[in-house]
Amino acid sequence: MFKKIAVIAALLSSAAANAGIVSSFIKTDAAANGWTVVYQGAYGQSFNYSNVLNSIATGSKVALASSSSSGALTFDLFANTTLSVLQTVTASNATIFSDDAYWYRNGNSVGFTPTAVIQQNSADIYNSSISQTQSAADGAKRLSWHGGLTNVSGGWRSGLTIGLNSNQTWQRYVLVQTVVPVQEVPEPASLALLGLGLAGLAVAQRKVAKRKSA
């Protein structure tokens, strides 16, 4: 019974790792979930973002991510959505909601946020520092790169780490989910049986406790 509970918990945890904006996502876990890097470069470097997206197969799941260095074991921030969402051009200071995050791409910048509001002064500066922030937790989940219609050039932020325009250490990534792991999701009947099993364990434990106290 306990083994079954552990298996279900592991499955739920694995599913959660690919939902919304994830902080400190272990890179080997991302690879195990089928994510492959199709672009990697320093924040201080420019690249043709449009060409990278156009090279990806229609219908793919695509992620944007950052890390503090090439050798970092985790992605500082990681979020994924469909290719079509990332190819959508939004108005300045406008976002679209998809896959538990808000996304934007226009002539100013490209990125994702945990809430709908962005403040583009080239990049998204909303909640960009602890001293000025309305919510440090919100700011810590925001990724923003300059440009986005064609080239991405300069930083700007990965969470509350800002001013990365010329930084050659911090890395940004575009990833594609090339293989979707098959995960055995518990059926409602299995979950019901699990609930009954847990209830039975609780009753048995109470009976044992009563015998010991008698």
SVG drawing of the C-alpha trace seen along z (x, -y; Angstrom):
<svg xmlns="http://www.w3.org/2000/svg" viewBox="-14 -52 45 57">
<polyline fill="none" stroke="black" stroke-width="0.4" points="0.0,0.0 2.7,-2.5 4.6,-1.6 1.5,-2.4 1.1,-5.7 4.8,-6.6 4.4,-5.7 1.3,-7.9 3.0,-10.8 6.0,-10.4 3.7,-10.6 1.9,-13.7 5.2,-15.3 6.5,-14.6 3.4,-16.1 3.7,-19.2 7.3,-19.7 6.0,-20.5 3.1,-22.8 3.3,-26.6 6.5,-28.4 9.0,-26.2 11.9,-27.6 15.1,-25.6 14.0,-22.8 16.8,-20.2 18.2,-19.9 18.5,-16.1 14.8,-16.0 13.9,-18.1 15.8,-15.8 14.1,-12.8 10.7,-14.5 11.7,-14.7 13.0,-18.3 15.8,-18.9 17.7,-22.2 17.4,-23.7 19.0,-27.0 21.4,-28.1 23.3,-31.3 24.5,-34.0 22.2,-36.8 24.7,-39.2 24.5,-37.6 22.0,-38.1 20.2,-35.4 17.4,-35.1 14.5,-34.1 12.1,-34.0 14.3,-31.5 14.6,-29.3 10.8,-29.1 10.3,-28.6 12.7,-25.6 10.4,-23.8 7.8,-21.4 4.2,-22.6 2.2,-21.4 5.3,-21.1 5.5,-22.0 8.2,-24.6 9.9,-26.0 11.8,-29.1 14.3,-28.9 17.3,-30.5 20.2,-29.4 22.9,-31.2 25.6,-29.6 26.3,-26.8 27.4,-24.5 24.4,-25.2 22.6,-22.0 19.2,-23.7 17.2,-26.0 16.6,-29.2 13.2,-29.6 11.4,-27.2 8.0,-27.4 6.4,-25.8 3.5,-26.3 2.6,-25.5 4.7,-26.7 1.6,-28.6 1.4,-30.7 5.1,-31.6 4.6,-32.6 1.7,-34.9 2.5,-38.6 1.0,-40.6 0.5,-44.3 2.8,-46.2 2.1,-45.5 -0.3,-42.8 -0.1,-39.1 -1.9,-35.9 -2.7,-33.1 -1.6,-29.5 -0.4,-26.5 -0.6,-28.3 1.5,-31.3 1.1,-34.6 3.1,-35.0 4.1,-38.0 6.1,-38.7 6.4,-42.0 8.9,-44.6 10.0,-45.4 10.5,-42.0 9.5,-38.4 8.9,-36.3 6.5,-34.9 5.0,-36.0 2.9,-34.4 0.3,-37.2 -1.2,-39.2 0.3,-42.6 3.6,-43.5 5.3,-46.9 7.5,-47.1 10.3,-49.6 11.9,-47.6 11.8,-44.6 9.2,-43.8 10.3,-45.8 7.2,-45.0 8.1,-43.8 11.8,-43.8 13.4,-44.4 12.7,-43.7 13.0,-47.4 10.4,-48.4 8.3,-45.3 4.7,-44.9 5.3,-41.1 8.8,-39.6 7.2,-36.2 5.6,-37.5 8.9,-39.1 10.8,-36.0 8.8,-34.1 9.3,-36.6 11.5,-36.1 12.1,-38.8 14.5,-39.1 14.9,-42.2 13.3,-42.0 11.4,-39.0 9.8,-39.7 13.0,-38.7 16.2,-39.0 16.6,-38.8 19.4,-41.0 20.5,-41.7 19.0,-40.4 17.1,-41.5 15.8,-39.5 15.6,-36.1 13.4,-36.5 14.8,-39.1 18.2,-38.9 18.0,-41.9 20.3,-44.1 21.6,-41.0 22.0,-42.9 25.7,-42.3 26.1,-39.3 28.1,-36.5 27.6,-34.0 23.8,-33.8 22.3,-31.6 19.0,-31.5 17.4,-28.5 14.7,-27.4 13.7,-23.8 11.4,-21.4 9.7,-18.4 10.8,-15.8 9.5,-12.8 6.5,-12.9 7.0,-10.3 4.2,-7.8 2.9,-8.2 0.4,-5.9 -2.2,-8.3 -4.2,-6.7 -7.9,-6.1 -10.7,-7.3 -11.4,-3.7 -7.8,-3.3 -7.8,-6.5 -11.0,-5.4 -9.4,-2.0 -6.4,-3.9 -8.6,-6.1 -10.3,-3.0 -7.0,-1.4 -5.8,-4.5 -9.0,-4.5 -8.4,-0.8 -4.9,-1.5 -6.1,-4.3 -8.7,-2.0 -6.2,0.8 -3.8,-1.7 -6.5,-2.8 -7.3,0.8 -3.6,1.5 -3.4,-1.6 -6.5,-0.6 -5.0,2.9 -1.8,1.4 -3.6,-1.0 -5.9,1.7"/>
</svg>
